[in-house]
Amino acid sequence: MGRVGYERGRVDLDGGCHAWLQPDGGWGWSNAGLVVGDGASLLVDTLFDLKLTREMLDGFGPLTGANPIGTLVNTHANGDHCYGNELVTGADIVATEACAEEMPGTPPELLAAMVEAGENGELGETGEFFARIFGPFEFEGITLTPPTSTFTGRHEVDVAGTCVELLEVGPAHTAGDCIAHVPGASTVFTGDICFIEGTPIMWAGPIGNWIDACDLIIEDLHPEVVVPGHGPVTDVAGVRRMRDYLVFVDAQARARHADGMPLEEAIRDIALGEFAGWIDRERLAVNVDTVYRELDPERGRTDVVTLFGMMAALAP
């Protein structure tokens, strides 16, 4: 199919596949997907708050009225892909085991408290940054609703005659990433394995797993249509660009680590070159931190507030 426009709302693809897009694809503005079979549907991800998720479900309503959502897939545990779960009543919520284990770690109440702290002038530059990027969302009143079914490796769902393959590719972006492949429609819903025209963020790593996930999509699945977790609908060319960024950051970070350069200096020293125009480029700080942690496991994990502080210092 031809290039799909990047506008807010429902986009109808081929083979019973549909996307819900939220430009500009930056912090929290995630995409979701719908696969419609003959009498049932599968939803790929919910959105960051209940208002946004209701809007999406209403937008999909003409499709799901006769084909109700029987399965909801959470591609990973970040709230912008699962905080609306409670509104998909009666569905079997499917995710990887690692996703289910990770999901309780960032409850919506925590994000609400951090936004409030930032709006009240607490946490300094970090709080201001947090309030700016997450302030548009409504985290109050959300009941975190975890998966009801989990899997490892590969899991197949029959959506009223349409096959959807769920493939575990994490840990990469998070601990429990999966992608949803619809072979009959040559379509892949990638979750946050793909950010298109936006900078990815690597909370978990290792980065090699993420590169492998891109290779799986490009070399094994050969999709004609790729619905990313953030950004416009693309094809394998978009996945290659995602891979290029990861390979670039990996090489740049490893070289500086080998030279003994401290983390903070390495982050400031890396020039993004061809990727400098992508939105949310401050996420480089977390990506370099994750590579450094992989190379020196004794460092341990950097706490979330510190990571957001590092990004706040880089943000335009």
N, C-alpha and C positions, 0 to 999 in steps of 0.2 A: 504494500500500500504506500501511498505518497506520504510526504511529511505531514505530521499531525500538528495543528496549531496549538500554541501554548496559552490557553485561556482557562479561567477558573471554571470548574464544574465538570460535568460528565462528557466524556469523549467515547464515542462508539467505535470500536475497532472491528476486526473481522472474527469470524468463527465463534460468536457468542461471548467475546471478551469486551470488556469496557473498563475505562479508567476514570478515576476522579482526581483531577489535578488542582493544585493550589500554588499558583505563582506567588512569589518569585522562587519558591523552593528553598528559601533560607531557613533559619532556625525555626523549627516547629511546623513549617508549612509543607507537610508531607503529602504524598500521593497514596491512593488506595486503588483496589481493582475489584472487578466483579466478573465471574464466569457463570454464564447462564446455560443450564441444560434444559432438557425437555420436562419441565415441571419442578425444578429445584435450582438453586444458585449457591455459589461459593463466594464469600467475600474475603478479599485479601486485605487485612488490616483495617483498623478504625483510626480515628483522628485524635488530636491532642486534647480536645475537650468535648463536652456533651453537645454544646451548641453546634459546633462544626460537624460532629458526627450525625446529628439529627438532620442537618442540611443535606449531607451526603445521602443518607438513607432515604430522604424525601426525593432527592434527585434520581436515585435508582428505583424509586417506587413504581414507575410505569413498567419496569422490567421484572421486579420481584413480586408484584401483586399476584401474578399467576405462577411465579417461579420462586417461592419463598426461600430465604437464606437458611439452609440447613447446616452449613459449615462455615465457620469463621477461622481463617488462618492468621495467626500473628507471626510475621516474619522475624521479629525480634522483640526485645523487652523494653525498648525506649517508649516513653509515654506517648509520643506523637504517632505511634503505630498501634497502641493498645488501650489508651485511656477511655475510649468510647465503647469498650466491649460490652458494658452492662446494657446498652441499648439494643443489642442484637439478641433479643430474648429467644430462648428455645434452641439456639444453634449449638452445635458441638464446636468448642473452641480448641483448635489444634495448633500446637507449637512443638518445637524441640524440647527435650527434657532440660537442656541447659537454659533455654529461654524461660521456662516455667520456674526454674530455680532462681534465676536472676530477677525476675519481674518484681517481687516484693521489695527489692532493694532501693527503689526510687518511687515511693508513693506520691500521689499528687499533693498530699498535704505538705510534703517537703518542698516541692516547687512553689506552692502557694506562699509558704513561710519565707522562702528566699526572695521571691518577688516583692513581698511586703517589706522585707528588710532593706532591699535596694531602694524602694520607693520612699522609705523613711530616712534615707541617707546613711544607713548602716553599711558596713563592709567596704566603704570607700569606693574606689574605682571599680572593684569587682562587683559590688552590689549594684552600682549604676549600670554596668554592662548587663548583668543578669536581668534587671528590671526592663531594660531596653529591648532585649531579645525575646523575653518570655512574658512581658507585660500584656501583650495583646490577647493572651489566652486566659480562660476562666477555669482555674483548677479547683475551686471550691465546689463541694457537693458531688464529687466524683467518687464512686465506689470501685476501687481496683478489683477487676474481675479476671481471675487467672484462667489459664487453659483448663479444659476438662479432659483432654486427651493429649498425650505426648508421644514422641517418637524419636528415634535416633537413626541416622543414615538416610534412609529413603522411605517415604510413605506415599501410597497412592490413594486418591479419593475419586470415587465414581460420582460425578455430579449429574445424576439422571441421564446417563449415557455419554457424558463428556469426561474424559480422563484428565485429571490434574495430578502431576507428579510433584511432590514436595521433597526437596533435596537439601539436606543439612550441609552447610558450607562453613559454619563457624567452628571455633572462635575466629572472628575477623573484626568486623565493625564492633560487634558485641560478643558475648560468650556463646550465644545461641542462635546465630543467623540461619535462616533458610530462605530458599527461593521457591517460587511456584511456577512450574513449567506446564504449559498447555500444548502438548505435541500437535494435536489436530488443528490448532490455530497458529502454530509456529510463533507462539507468544510466551514471553517470560516476564513475570512480575518479580523484580529483584529485591524488594525491600531496600535497605540501605547499603547493599553491596554496590549499588550504582547511585552516584550523585551526578547529575548531568548539568554542566555549566555552573557547578557549585563545588566547593572544596569538601571532600569527605572528612570524617573525623573517626579516628581509630581508638575507641575506648578500650578494646581488648587486645587485638593482635593475636598471634604474630602476623606481621605484614605479609609474609610468604603465603599464609593461608588465604588472605584476601586476593593476592595476585592469582593464586590457584583457582579461586572462585571465578574470577574474570575469565581465566583460561577455559574453565568448564563451560561457561556460557558461549564463548567464542568458538571453541574447537569441537565441543561435543554436542551442544544443543542446536547451534546454528539458527537462532531465531530470526524471523523477519521483523518482529516487533518486540521492543524491550520497554517495559514500563518501570522506570526507576523509582526509588523511594522518594527522591526529590528531583525536581527539574522536569523538562519536557520529555515526551515520549521519543524514543530513539530507536536505533538498531545496533548491530554489533560494532559499528564505528564508534558509537558513544561509549560502549564498554571498553573498547581499545584505548580511548582517551582516559578513561578512569584508570585503567591498568598503567598507562604511561605515567600518570601522576604518582601512583604508588611506587613504581620502579624508581622514579626520579627521587622521591623523598627518601626511600630506602638507601639508595646509593649516597645521597648527600649526607644523611645522618650517620651512616656507617663510616664514611671517610672522616668526618669530624670527630667521631668517637675514637677512631684509630689514632688520630693525632692528639688525643688527650684533651680536646676542647670541652670545657664544661657545658652542660645542657643549655643554660640560659644564653651563653654566647653562641652556641651552635644555632639556636633558634633565630637569633638576630642576624647571624651570618649568612643564612641560606637565602639566596635570591631566587624567587619562584619563576622568573623568566616567562615562558609561554603560558604558565598557569596563573600569573599574577592578576589576570583580569577576572578570574573566577570569584564569585561572591564568597563571603565568610572565610577569607584567606587566613584569618587569625587562628583557624583550627590547626595550622601547621604546628603550633606549640604542642598540642596534645599528640600529634602524630610523631613528632621527633621524640617526645618524652616516652612514647610507647616503644619506639625502636631502641632507645637507650636502655629501657628496662629489659628488653629482650636480650640485649648484649651484656647486661650486667644485672642478673636476676636478684642479687643481694640488695639492690636499691629499693626493692619493694614498690608498691603502687603509690603514686602521688595522689593525695586526697583531692576530692572534687573541687573544693573551694580554691585550693592552690591552682588547679588546672584552669579554672575559670579566670583566676587572677592573671595567669600567664597569657590567656587569650585576650583579656581586657587590655593588657599592655600593648598588644599588637593590633587591636581592632582600629579601623579607620574612624 
